[in-house]
Amino acid sequence: MEKIEDIVSSHFDGFTAFEVVGYWKGSKERTLKVEVITEENPPKLAKIGKELKEKLEQEAVIMEIINSNCAFL
């Protein structure tokens, strides 16, 4: 989990991380869900997703991009 946090924090000043249980091809696994509020464009986010996949030696990672109205107060 720390490796994920290190990679994400090298790209973003702040984020939220949740330890969760995920399922991949019928197998249960501990994983980390990371939420980031950013104005980065989707191609740059995809590049970060590919970096996570490679450095974590994963077959796949999931990235969900949601448009929302958020503000830091």
Backbone bond lengths (Angstrom), bond angles and torsions (degrees), N, CA, C in turn:
res aa  C-N    CA-C-N  psi(-1)  N-CA   C-N-CA  omega(-1)  CA-C   N-CA-C  phi
1 M - - - 1.441 - - 1.536 110.67 -
2 E 1.316 115.84 -36.15 1.461 120.07 -178.75 1.534 111.24 -63.59
3 K 1.309 116.54 -35.19 1.468 120.90 179.69 1.528 110.40 -62.52
4 I 1.344 116.85 -40.79 1.458 120.96 177.23 1.518 109.90 -62.23
5 E 1.326 116.33 -46.86 1.463 120.70 -179.84 1.520 110.86 -60.76
6 D 1.313 118.01 -39.80 1.464 121.06 178.66 1.528 111.53 -63.20
7 I 1.329 116.74 -43.64 1.469 120.53 -179.27 1.525 110.05 -65.83
8 V 1.329 117.22 -48.79 1.473 120.67 -177.63 1.524 110.53 -63.63
9 S 1.320 117.87 -42.54 1.469 120.10 -178.42 1.520 112.57 -68.68
10 S 1.330 117.77 -17.23 1.473 119.20 175.66 1.526 111.34 -76.20
11 H 1.331 117.39 -13.39 1.472 121.75 -179.54 1.525 113.58 -110.64
12 F 1.334 117.58 -25.38 1.463 121.05 -174.10 1.529 110.28 -131.77
13 D 1.338 116.09 144.82 1.470 121.18 178.42 1.517 111.81 -71.16
14 G 1.321 117.81 -29.27 1.459 120.53 -178.26 1.515 111.37 -150.64
15 F 1.325 115.96 153.30 1.459 122.53 177.71 1.515 108.25 -166.28
16 T 1.328 116.13 168.23 1.457 122.13 176.24 1.521 107.87 -117.88
17 A 1.327 117.03 136.12 1.463 121.30 -178.91 1.528 109.55 -124.99
18 F 1.334 115.60 135.24 1.454 123.02 178.95 1.521 108.86 -122.36
19 E 1.324 117.91 131.76 1.462 120.20 171.38 1.522 106.72 -80.89
20 V 1.332 116.31 126.12 1.458 122.06 -176.47 1.524 110.42 -136.53
21 V 1.325 116.07 171.01 1.454 122.04 173.24 1.516 106.94 -106.52
22 G 1.325 116.17 126.62 1.449 121.21 177.95 1.513 109.85 -116.70
23 Y 1.309 115.98 167.32 1.464 121.74 177.65 1.522 108.46 -128.38
24 W 1.309 116.69 133.58 1.460 122.05 177.71 1.511 107.63 -136.58
25 K 1.313 115.65 118.96 1.466 122.55 178.75 1.529 111.98 51.68
26 G 1.338 115.11 43.63 1.457 120.72 176.00 1.513 115.84 83.91
27 S 1.324 117.88 -1.75 1.465 120.62 -179.41 1.523 110.70 -109.46
28 K 1.315 115.05 137.61 1.460 121.89 178.56 1.519 109.09 -84.69
29 E 1.339 116.56 140.03 1.463 120.13 178.27 1.527 110.51 -149.30
30 R 1.324 114.53 146.89 1.464 120.29 172.74 1.518 107.81 -73.52
31 T 1.314 116.35 139.67 1.455 119.53 179.22 1.522 109.91 -151.17
32 L 1.302 115.96 178.79 1.456 121.85 -179.01 1.519 107.97 -123.08
33 K 1.315 115.80 128.22 1.463 121.42 173.86 1.521 106.17 -100.10
34 V 1.328 115.97 127.84 1.465 121.36 -176.97 1.516 108.75 -117.53
35 E 1.335 116.48 130.87 1.463 121.76 175.40 1.522 108.69 -114.37
36 V 1.332 114.66 132.57 1.462 121.02 -179.70 1.522 107.82 -132.98
37 I 1.307 117.00 133.49 1.460 121.45 171.41 1.520 105.93 -101.44
38 T 1.324 115.82 120.08 1.457 119.86 -174.39 1.524 111.05 -151.72
39 E 1.293 115.59 161.22 1.461 121.38 174.48 1.527 110.75 -105.23
40 E 1.335 116.77 10.84 1.466 121.01 178.67 1.524 110.22 -62.81
41 N 1.306 115.98 150.62 1.459 120.03 -179.07 1.534 110.89 -81.84
42 P 1.342 117.15 154.66 1.472 120.60 -177.75 1.531 114.82 -53.98
43 P 1.346 120.95 -39.65 1.473 118.04 178.36 1.531 113.23 -61.00
44 K 1.334 117.79 -38.01 1.464 119.68 178.36 1.532 110.10 -68.39
45 L 1.328 116.99 -38.56 1.458 120.27 177.98 1.525 110.61 -64.61
46 A 1.320 116.81 -39.51 1.468 120.58 177.51 1.526 110.49 -62.28
47 K 1.314 117.65 -37.98 1.467 121.95 178.22 1.536 110.30 -62.44
48 I 1.332 116.12 -41.05 1.464 120.32 177.96 1.525 109.93 -66.23
49 G 1.333 117.61 -40.15 1.460 121.54 176.58 1.519 111.83 -60.32
50 K 1.331 116.56 -41.41 1.468 120.53 177.98 1.521 111.09 -65.70
51 E 1.334 116.31 -37.13 1.470 120.14 177.11 1.533 110.16 -62.48
52 L 1.332 116.54 -44.82 1.464 119.92 178.01 1.529 110.58 -59.76
53 K 1.331 116.69 -45.92 1.466 121.60 -179.39 1.524 111.20 -57.61
54 E 1.331 116.34 -46.18 1.466 120.85 -177.71 1.525 112.17 -69.50
55 K 1.331 116.83 -50.03 1.463 120.25 -175.62 1.525 112.87 -68.38
56 L 1.347 116.57 -27.23 1.460 120.37 178.82 1.520 111.94 -93.22
57 E 1.338 115.85 -1.30 1.460 122.23 -179.80 1.532 111.36 53.78
58 Q 1.332 115.09 50.48 1.451 122.00 -179.43 1.522 110.81 -103.50
59 E 1.312 116.19 149.36 1.458 120.73 174.74 1.532 109.80 -70.25
60 A 1.337 116.28 -32.38 1.460 121.36 -179.49 1.528 109.85 -157.98
61 V 1.309 115.98 153.90 1.459 123.13 166.90 1.521 106.08 -129.48
62 I 1.315 116.83 154.16 1.461 121.33 179.09 1.517 108.35 -105.71
63 M 1.324 115.60 134.08 1.454 121.23 174.08 1.521 107.60 -128.13
64 E 1.304 116.02 124.81 1.461 121.81 177.72 1.520 107.66 -114.31
65 I 1.321 117.05 124.87 1.457 121.78 179.78 1.529 107.55 -110.06
66 I 1.320 115.69 119.01 1.454 121.93 -177.63 1.513 109.17 -120.22
67 N 1.318 116.91 128.59 1.463 120.82 173.83 1.525 107.92 -81.28
68 S 1.329 116.35 126.55 1.460 119.41 177.97 1.518 109.50 -147.41
69 N 1.298 114.79 165.53 1.460 120.76 178.01 1.523 108.09 -101.65
70 C 1.320 116.28 97.90 1.459 122.56 -179.50 1.516 108.97 -120.65
71 A 1.313 115.69 152.64 1.460 120.39 177.33 1.520 109.04 -146.48
72 F 1.307 116.55 139.90 1.449 121.36 172.28 1.520 107.49 -85.19
73 L 1.318 117.05 126.48 1.468 121.18 -177.81 1.510 110.14 -111.65
